[in-house]
Amino acid sequence: MTLKIKSLKERTEPDDGLRILIARYRPRALPKHKENWNEWWKALAPSKALHKDYMKDKIIEWPEYKRRFLIEIVNNLEALEKIRELRQLSKNKDITLLCHCHNVGDRCHRYLIRDMIKSQTEAA
């Protein structure tokens, strides 16, 4: 099955499968009835401090963000469990990982999570 990466701003498509929001914050001013995700897994989002340093204050660059994010994930038991769950789910269904980032290329935590799942799947 496929593991896709999308922004919340992109159109929902039938082949998206299970749409999982992996952002720390819920979109502002979005009514509940307009939510375009099935589940919200905050455990796979960067911490508030890391999000602030990289996205808001822009005091760190991508390599430092990536390093710190991966440390956060491997030291978070809930995040590791969610990654295992994603790996299992992706064997049988299409999954789309979502966050707020748009037009950032592959410099988003969604890609880091996807790569962790793929590397574990290939190693299994």
C-alpha positions in Angstrom: 0.0 0.0 0.0 1.1 3.6 -0.3 2.3 6.1 2.3 1.6 9.6 1.0 2.7 13.1 2.2 0.3 16.0 1.8 -0.4 19.4 3.2 -3.7 20.1 4.9 -4.2 22.7 2.1 -4.2 20.1 -0.6 -7.3 18.5 -1.9 -8.6 15.3 -0.3 -8.6 12.5 -2.9 -10.2 9.1 -2.7 -6.8 7.3 -2.8 -5.6 9.1 0.2 -6.8 6.3 2.4 -6.5 7.0 6.1 -5.6 10.7 6.6 -3.6 11.3 9.7 -2.7 14.8 10.9 0.7 14.8 12.6 0.8 18.4 13.6 1.2 19.9 17.1 -1.6 22.4 16.5 -5.1 22.2 15.0 -5.7 24.6 12.2 -7.1 27.9 13.5 -10.7 28.9 12.7 -11.5 25.6 11.1 -14.9 24.4 12.1 -15.0 20.8 13.2 -17.3 19.8 10.3 -14.6 20.9 7.8 -11.8 18.8 9.3 -10.2 16.8 6.4 -8.4 14.2 8.4 -9.5 10.9 10.0 -7.1 10.9 13.0 -4.8 13.4 14.8 -1.5 12.0 16.2 0.2 14.8 18.0 2.9 12.4 19.3 4.5 12.5 15.8 4.7 16.3 15.7 7.7 18.3 16.8 7.6 19.7 20.3 6.4 23.2 20.9 9.9 24.5 21.5 11.3 22.9 18.3 8.4 24.1 16.2 8.9 27.6 17.6 12.7 27.6 16.9 12.3 26.4 13.4 9.0 27.6 12.1 8.3 30.8 14.1 11.6 32.3 15.2 13.7 30.7 12.4 16.7 30.5 14.7 17.7 27.0 13.5 18.3 25.6 10.0 17.0 22.3 8.6 19.9 20.1 9.7 19.6 21.1 13.3 15.8 20.8 13.2 16.1 17.3 11.7 18.7 16.3 14.3 16.5 17.5 17.2 13.3 16.1 15.8 14.8 12.6 15.5 16.1 12.8 19.0 12.6 13.8 20.2 11.0 10.9 18.4 13.4 8.2 19.6 13.0 9.4 23.2 9.2 9.4 23.0 7.6 6.0 23.7 4.2 7.2 22.4 5.8 8.3 19.1 7.7 5.1 18.7 4.4 3.1 19.3 2.6 5.3 16.7 5.5 4.6 14.2 5.1 0.9 14.8 1.3 1.3 14.3 1.8 3.2 11.1 4.2 0.6 9.8 1.6 -2.1 10.4 -1.3 -0.1 9.0 0.6 0.8 5.9 1.0 -2.9 5.0 -2.8 -3.2 4.4 -4.1 0.3 3.5 -3.2 3.6 2.0 -2.2 6.3 4.4 -1.6 10.0 4.0 0.4 12.0 6.5 -0.7 15.6 6.9 0.5 18.8 8.4 0.3 22.5 7.8 3.5 22.9 5.8 3.0 23.8 2.2 5.6 24.3 -0.6 8.5 23.4 1.6 9.9 20.5 -0.5 11.0 17.6 1.7 11.9 19.9 4.7 9.0 18.8 6.9 8.8 16.3 9.7 6.3 14.3 7.6 9.1 13.1 5.4 11.3 12.2 8.4 8.4 10.1 9.8 7.8 8.5 6.4 11.5 7.6 6.1 11.5 6.1 9.6 8.6 3.9 8.7 10.1 2.9 5.3 13.5 2.0 6.8 11.9 -0.1 9.5 9.7 -1.8 7.0 12.6 -2.6 4.7 14.7 -3.9 7.7 11.8 -6.2 8.8 
